[in-house]
Amino acid sequence: MTPRVENAGIDAWVVRFSDRIDPANRNWITAFCRDCRAVLGDALVEMVPSYTTVLVQYDPWQLTDTVSRRLLESVLERLEPSSEDTGGRLIKLPVWYDVSVGPELSLIAERNGWSPQRVAAAHATAQYQVFALGFVPGFAFMGLVDPALATPRLATPRQQVPRGSIAIAERQTSAYPQVTPGGWNLIGRTPLTLFDATREPMTVLEPGDRVRFVPISRQRFIELGGDPTPVAEATP
C-alpha cells in the first residue's frame, strides 16, 4: 500500500490509501487518523475518513500548504498499523426483518432461491465495519455484505424511507437514521434512534466501529419503541 497525498483546496488534503474498498484499509486509516491528530494538534480543523481516503482540513493561519503536506507525509512514512488491532467498538443493532418493513427481502430471496428468513439470517450472520458517515447525519456506510446479498440500488428511489430502515446497496449495508429519500434495498428496521442532535455523542455509530445486526421479533421491536408501519404506509 502506497498512500497518495492529493490537493483538496486551499486548506485541505486528501490522503488516498487505495482505489478499491477493502476491509484491510481500515487499520491504515485508523492509524493515520490517530497519528495525524497528534502531529497536527490545534492546527487540525477536521478529518473525514471514508472507504479509501481521509480528508484532512487544517488551519491555514497556522500551517502553510507546504508545511501541512510535509507533516502528512512524515506521518505516512512512520505509519505502522497494528496487526493486533481488533477494530473499534462492537455495536449490536436489533433488527426486525420482515417484508412489511423490508420489501426487498422478497426480491433478494427470489433471486437466490431462498426464503426471506434465510436472507435475514445471512445478513445478521456477518460482522460489518463502519467505513464512513455521510449522506445524512448518522448514516453509516458499512460492509462488506455477502456477495449473494449484494443488490443494485433501486432504479427509482423512494421519496420516503422510514427512519431505522436497514438496507443494502451493492455490497454495502446501512440503517437510515431519519426519514429521507433513498434508493437502497430495504430488508428490515431497527427501533433504535441512530441520530439525535441533542445527545452526546449525536450518532450511535462512528467510523471504525464494528456492527452486528441482531434479529428480533415484531413484539420486541415494538417494545423497544419501533414503528411497525409498513413501508408503503409510512409517514414522516
C-alpha positions, -999 to 999 in steps of 0.1 A, spaced: 0 0 0 14 34 -11 -8 62 1 -10 94 -20 -15 129 -8 -38 149 -31 -48 185 -31 -83 192 -19 -84 230 -19 -66 259 -2 -68 243 33 -72 206 28 -56 174 16 -70 140 6 -48 111 16 -57 82 -6 -49 47 7 -64 26 -20 -86 28 -51 -108 -1 -40 -129 -9 -10 -111 -34 12 -116 -41 49 -78 -40 52 -79 -3 46 -94 4 80 -62 -4 100 -42 20 79 -69 48 80 -74 44 118 -37 45 125 -33 76 102 -61 95 119 -46 87 153 -11 99 143 -24 128 123 -42 143 154 -10 140 174 12 157 148 -12 185 137 -26 193 171 -45 226 172 -39 232 135 -62 203 126 -97 216 118 -114 183 107 -107 148 95 -132 129 74 -123 92 69 -141 71 42 -137 37 25 -103 45 9 -94 81 18 -91 106 46 -99 143 41 -76 164 63 -86 201 68 -60 223 85 -59 259 97 -41 280 71 -33 306 97 -11 281 115 2 260 86 12 267 50 2 242 23 39 231 20 43 225 58 10 207 62 18 184 33 52 177 47 37 168 81 12 144 65 40 128 45 60 124 77 30 106 93 27 83 64 65 75 64 62 62 100 28 47 98 26 12 113 -9 -2 118 -10 -28 145 -18 -63 131 -34 -70 165 -59 -42 162 -94 -57 165 -111 -26 154 -134 -1 171 -164 -7 194 -187 -37 187 -222 -23 183 -252 -46 183 -283 -33 164 -316 -50 170 -335 -56 137 -370 -67 128 -366 -85 95 -400 -86 77 -413 -79 42 -437 -53 56 -408 -31 66 -382 -46 43 -399 -52 10 -367 -61 -9 -363 -92 14 -385 -109 -12 -366 -96 -41 -332 -109 -28 -348 -142 -17 -364 -149 -50 -331 -141 -69 -312 -166 -48 -339 -192 -44 -340 -186 -7 -367 -178 18 -368 -142 33 -358 -158 66 -326 -171 51 -318 -137 36 -323 -122 71 -301 -149 87 -273 -143 61 -274 -106 67 -273 -110 105 -245 -136 105 -218 -113 94 -199 -85 112 -197 -52 94 -172 -24 95 -183 12 96 -162 28 68 -177 63 68 -206 86 78 -224 107 52 -255 113 30 -274 125 61 -262 128 97 -257 94 113 -259 74 80 -232 48 83 -217 32 53 -209 -4 63 -196 -35 45 -190 -58 31 -221 -79 27 -221 -115 14 -219 -114 -24 -252 -133 -25 -269 -104 -8 -253 -77 -30 -281 -59 -48 -280 -28 -71 -298 4 -59 -334 8 -69 -339 22 -104 -363 47 -89 -355 58 -54 -383 60 -28 -395 95 -19 -395 85 18 -376 58 35 -388 53 71 -364 60 100 -345 30 111 -347 11 78 -320 -15 73 -308 -15 37 -284 -30 12 -268 -13 -19 -243 -35 -38 -220 -48 -11 -228 -20 14 -254 -20 42 -267 7 64 -295 19 86 -314 51 78 -312 74 108 -341 96 97 -369 98 71 -353 107 38 -355 98 1 -334 68 -7 -327 41 -33 -312 13 -12 -330 -21 -9 -349 -23 24 -348 -56 44 -358 -47 79 -360 -19 105 -342 -11 138 -361 5 167 -330 25 178 -326 62 174 -294 64 154 -290 102 154 -301 128 179 -287 163 177 -294 168 215 -275 138 225 -237 134 231 -225 117 210 -251 125 184 -246 93 164 -248 57 176 -222 46 150 -188 61 142 -162 52 116 -141 22 127 -170 6 147 -179 -30 141 -216 -38 138 -237 -69 142 -274 -70 134 -294 -90 159 -328 -103 147 -358 -96 170 -395 -103 168 -422 -78 159 -433 -77 195 -398 -70 208 -394 -43 181 -425 -25 193 -414 -29 230 -382 -11 221 -401 18 206 -401 8 169 -427 19 145 -441 -11 126 -459 9 100 -454 -8 66 -431 9 41 -460 17 17 -479 35 45 -450 51 63 -453 88 72 -426 112 85 
